Amino acid sequence: MFNQASILITGGTGSLGNAILPRLLSSYNPKKVIVFSRDEMKQWEMQKKYANDTRVRFFIGDVRDQSRLRRAMRGVDFVIHAAATKIVPTAEYNPIECIKTNIDGAINVIEASLDTGVKKVVALSTDKASSPINLYGATKLASDKLFVAANAYSGEGGTSFCVVRYGNVLGSRGSVIPLFLKQATSKEKKLTVTDQRMTRFMITLDQGVDLIINAFADSLGGEIYVKRIQSMNIMDIAKSVDAEATVETIGIRPGEKLHEQMIGIEDAPYTFKYNGYYKILPTINDWSQDVDRIKGGEKVSNDFVYSSDNNDEWMTVDYLRGWIEKNRSTFLGI
């Protein structure tokens, strides 16, 4: 599918872009991969890594700027939309900026893709978009709905849009593991948790990349793909980093949930189970009943909820500790 194709990644200098770009280059033979982002320093550093690969191109630009997106998307076949304002407290204190990037940016990606004839778009979402209580989650829910509904705009044979949704990426920028590692090496050796009962979904970057590639291959348009992944208690995450460190409870931050959710009961009637993932089908145009979109999936019960506290798959302290040791230099930069 990607052989001799042109691919654009918005927010391409982030954790996901740095993970999926080498996979695309090594496993396929794309004509070109465009890294589109607004951070010139991250682009400069990334350019050094791929200086000898003429297939990789870099565009400075912001998803808030539709004309720049249209320029970047000329001749592009596939788009991975990863650009977003993601940090929950940042979104709470800068709501208009979050809306401009996550909602207005989504509209710009959709319209630029339609205008330039992109074949398929996969947009990245988050567990926080399911029954959101914070602005980040609310903007990503709005973004998800925009990308689903965009399939009705494109018409038969036009651009198709789908969404992938997953939880906290191990070791990604802004996540808790790098924070704990820095705290564990400080003089105080004190790890700060917001609530000791808290649970989170845990996913590796490789698992996220697998879900995106699967979505490109499987999607007909309008589906939301949800990775089946493991959960972990925040105290077990702390133990994985440093079992001897002091733990201080500082209270839940604005907009933070005790447990995360990826599929709510409202979506259960339209959700199907597959090997390694769930798929929420769109309700518009009766697409949730479309056998070509269902593709043999197993319907979940109508009271199904997929949340980090009721998960039947849990990550162990030993596994996470081993993963941290293996990847420590990558996300700490040492």
VEXDO-636649 format. One record per residue (C-alpha): residue in three letters; x, y, z. Coordinates in steps of 0.5 Angstrom, whole numbers, padded with zeros to 4 digits, always signed. Layout:
// residues N
ALAXYZ
...
END
This chain:
// residues 334
MET+0000+0000+0000
PHE+0006+0005+0002
ASN+0010+0003-0004
GLN+0012+0009-0008
ALA+0007+0013-0004
SER+0007+0020-0001
ILE+0006+0020+0006
LEU+0005+0026+0010
ILE+0005+0026+0018
THR+0003+0032+0022
GLY+0006+0034+0028
GLY+0012+0029+0025
THR+0017+0031+0030
GLY+0014+0028+0036
SER+0014+0021+0039
LEU+0010+0018+0034
GLY+0013+0021+0028
ASN+0020+0019+0031
ALA+0017+0012+0031
ILE+0013+0011+0025
LEU+0018+0014+0020
PRO+0024+0009+0021
ARG+0018+0004+0020
LEU+0015+0007+0014
LEU+0022+0007+0011
SER+0025+0000+0013
SER+0019-0004+0012
TYR+0016+0000+0005
ASN+0019+0004+0000
PRO+0015+0010+0000
LYS+0016+0015-0006
LYS+0017+0021+0000
VAL+0015+0022+0007
ILE+0014+0029+0009
VAL+0015+0031+0016
PHE+0010+0037+0018
SER+0011+0041+0024
ARG+0012+0048+0027
ASP+0018+0046+0031
GLU+0024+0048+0027
MET+0029+0046+0033
LYS+0026+0039+0033
GLN+0026+0039+0025
TRP+0033+0041+0025
GLU+0035+0035+0030
MET+0031+0030+0026
GLN+0034+0032+0019
LYS+0041+0030+0021
LYS+0038+0023+0022
TYR+0036+0023+0015
ALA+0041+0027+0012
ASN+0042+0021+0007
ASP+0035+0019+0005
THR+0032+0023+0000
ARG+0025+0020+0001
VAL+0025+0024+0007
ARG+0022+0032+0007
PHE+0021+0037+0012
PHE+0016+0042+0012
ILE+0015+0048+0017
GLY+0008+0049+0018
ASP+0002+0049+0023
VAL-0004+0045+0022
ARG-0008+0052+0024
ASP-0006+0054+0017
GLN-0010+0051+0012
SER-0006+0054+0006
ARG+0000+0051+0008
LEU-0003+0045+0009
ARG-0006+0045+0002
ARG+0001+0047+0000
ALA+0004+0041+0003
MET-0001+0036+0001
ARG+0000+0037-0006
GLY+0001+0030-0009
VAL+0000+0026-0002
ASP-0003+0020-0002
PHE-0004+0018+0006
VAL-0004+0023+0012
ILE-0002+0021+0019
HIS-0005+0027+0023
ALA-0001+0027+0030
ALA-0001+0034+0031
ALA-0005+0036+0038
THR-0004+0040+0044
LYS-0004+0034+0049
ILE-0002+0036+0056
VAL-0008+0036+0060
PRO-0006+0042+0065
THR-0004+0046+0059
ALA-0010+0045+0055
GLU-0014+0047+0062
TYR-0010+0054+0062
ASN-0010+0055+0055
PRO-0017+0053+0052
ILE-0017+0058+0046
GLU-0010+0055+0044
CYS-0012+0048+0045
ILE-0019+0049+0041
LYS-0015+0052+0035
THR-0010+0047+0034
ASN-0014+0041+0036
ILE-0021+0043+0033
ASP-0020+0048+0028
GLY-0013+0044+0026
ALA-0017+0038+0025
ILE-0022+0042+0020
ASN-0016+0044+0016
VAL-0013+0038+0015
ILE-0020+0035+0013
GLU-0021+0041+0008
ALA-0014+0041+0005
SER-0014+0033+0004
LEU-0021+0034+0001
ASP-0018+0039-0004
THR-0012+0036-0006
GLY-0015+0029-0007
VAL-0011+0025-0001
LYS-0013+0018-0001
LYS-0014+0016+0006
VAL-0013+0020+0013
VAL-0011+0017+0020
ALA-0012+0021+0025
LEU-0009+0020+0032
SER-0014+0020+0038
THR-0014+0019+0046
ASP-0017+0015+0051
LYS-0019+0022+0054
ALA-0024+0023+0048
SER-0028+0018+0051
SER-0033+0021+0056
PRO-0029+0027+0057
ILE-0028+0031+0063
ASN-0022+0036+0061
LEU-0022+0040+0055
TYR-0016+0036+0052
GLY-0021+0030+0052
ALA-0027+0034+0049
THR-0023+0037+0044
LYS-0021+0031+0041
LEU-0028+0028+0042
ALA-0030+0034+0037
SER-0024+0032+0033
ASP-0026+0025+0032
LYS-0033+0026+0030
LEU-0031+0031+0025
PHE-0026+0026+0022
VAL-0032+0021+0022
ALA-0037+0025+0019
ALA-0032+0028+0014
ASN-0033+0021+0010
ALA-0040+0024+0008
TYR-0037+0030+0005
SER-0032+0026+0001
GLY-0037+0022-0002
GLU-0036+0015-0006
GLY-0029+0014-0008
GLY-0026+0020-0005
THR-0022+0021+0001
SER-0023+0017+0007
PHE-0022+0018+0014
CYS-0021+0014+0020
VAL-0019+0015+0028
VAL-0014+0011+0032
ARG-0015+0011+0040
TYR-0010+0009+0045
GLY-0008+0011+0052
ASN-0001+0013+0055
VAL+0005+0012+0051
LEU+0011+0009+0055
GLY+0016+0014+0056
SER+0013+0019+0051
ARG+0015+0027+0052
GLY+0010+0029+0058
SER+0009+0022+0060
VAL+0010+0020+0068
ILE+0016+0015+0067
PRO+0021+0021+0065
LEU+0018+0025+0070
PHE+0019+0019+0075
LEU+0026+0018+0073
LYS+0028+0025+0074
GLN+0025+0025+0081
ALA+0028+0019+0083
THR+0035+0022+0081
SER+0034+0028+0085
LYS+0037+0030+0092
GLU+0030+0029+0095
LYS+0029+0022+0091
LYS+0021+0023+0092
LEU+0016+0021+0087
THR+0010+0025+0086
VAL+0003+0022+0085
THR-0004+0025+0084
ASP-0008+0019+0087
GLN-0005+0013+0089
ARG-0012+0009+0087
MET-0010+0012+0079
THR-0010+0007+0074
ARG-0008+0008+0066
PHE-0008+0005+0060
MET+0000+0003+0058
ILE+0002+0002+0050
THR+0009+0002+0047
LEU+0010+0006+0041
ASP+0011+0000+0037
GLN+0004-0002+0039
GLY+0001+0005+0037
VAL+0005+0004+0030
ASP+0002-0003+0029
LEU-0005+0000+0030
ILE-0004+0006+0025
ILE-0002+0001+0020
ASN-0007-0003+0021
ALA-0012+0002+0020
PHE-0010+0004+0014
ALA-0010-0003+0011
ASP-0017-0004+0014
SER-0021+0002+0014
LEU-0027+0004+0009
GLY-0028+0010+0013
GLY-0031+0013+0019
GLU-0028+0007+0024
ILE-0025+0009+0031
TYR-0020+0004+0032
VAL-0018+0002+0040
LYS-0012-0002+0041
ARG-0013-0007+0047
ILE-0007-0006+0051
GLN-0005-0007+0059
SER-0007-0003+0065
MET-0003-0001+0071
ASN-0004+0002+0077
ILE+0000+0009+0079
MET+0004+0006+0085
ASP+0006+0000+0081
ILE+0009+0005+0075
ALA+0013+0008+0081
LYS+0015+0002+0084
SER+0018+0000+0077
VAL+0022+0006+0077
ASP+0025+0006+0084
ALA+0022+0001+0089
GLU+0026+0005+0095
ALA+0024+0012+0093
THR+0019+0016+0097
VAL+0012+0017+0094
GLU+0008+0024+0096
THR+0001+0024+0094
ILE+0000+0031+0091
GLY-0008+0031+0089
ILE-0011+0030+0082
ARG-0009+0036+0077
PRO-0015+0040+0074
GLY-0018+0036+0069
GLU-0015+0029+0071
LYS-0019+0023+0071
LEU-0018+0017+0077
HIS-0019+0012+0071
GLU-0018+0013+0064
GLN-0024+0010+0059
MET-0023+0008+0051
ILE-0030+0006+0050
GLY-0036+0008+0054
ILE-0043+0005+0054
GLU-0046+0009+0049
ASP-0041+0007+0044
ALA-0042-0001+0046
PRO-0048-0002+0041
TYR-0043+0000+0035
THR-0037-0003+0038
PHE-0034-0010+0035
LYS-0028-0014+0038
TYR-0022-0017+0033
ASN-0015-0020+0035
GLY-0012-0014+0039
TYR-0017-0009+0038
TYR-0024-0006+0038
LYS-0027-0002+0032
ILE-0033+0003+0034
LEU-0037+0004+0027
PRO-0040+0010+0025
THR-0047+0011+0026
ILE-0048+0016+0020
ASN-0051+0013+0014
ASP-0053+0006+0018
TRP-0045+0005+0017
SER-0045+0001+0024
GLN-0049-0004+0020
ASP-0045-0005+0014
VAL-0042-0012+0013
ASP-0036-0009+0009
ARG-0034-0005+0015
ILE-0036-0010+0021
LYS-0031-0015+0017
GLY-0033-0021+0021
GLY-0032-0018+0028
GLU-0035-0020+0034
LYS-0041-0015+0037
VAL-0039-0013+0044
SER-0045-0013+0050
ASN-0049-0007+0050
ASP-0047-0005+0057
PHE-0039-0006+0055
VAL-0035-0001+0058
TYR-0027-0001+0056
SER-0024+0003+0062
SER-0017+0002+0065
ASP-0020+0000+0072
ASN-0024-0006+0069
ASN-0019-0008+0064
ASP-0017-0016+0064
GLU-0010-0015+0062
TRP-0005-0012+0067
MET+0002-0010+0066
THR+0007-0013+0071
VAL+0012-0009+0075
ASP+0018-0013+0073
TYR+0016-0012+0065
LEU+0016-0005+0066
ARG+0022-0005+0070
GLY+0025-0009+0064
TRP+0023-0004+0059
ILE+0025+0002+0063
GLU+0032-0001+0063
LYS+0032-0003+0056
ASN+0030+0004+0054
ARG+0032+0009+0059
SER+0037+0012+0054
THR+0032+0014+0049
PHE+0027+0018+0053
LEU+0032+0021+0058
GLY+0037+0023+0053
ILE+0043+0020+0057
END
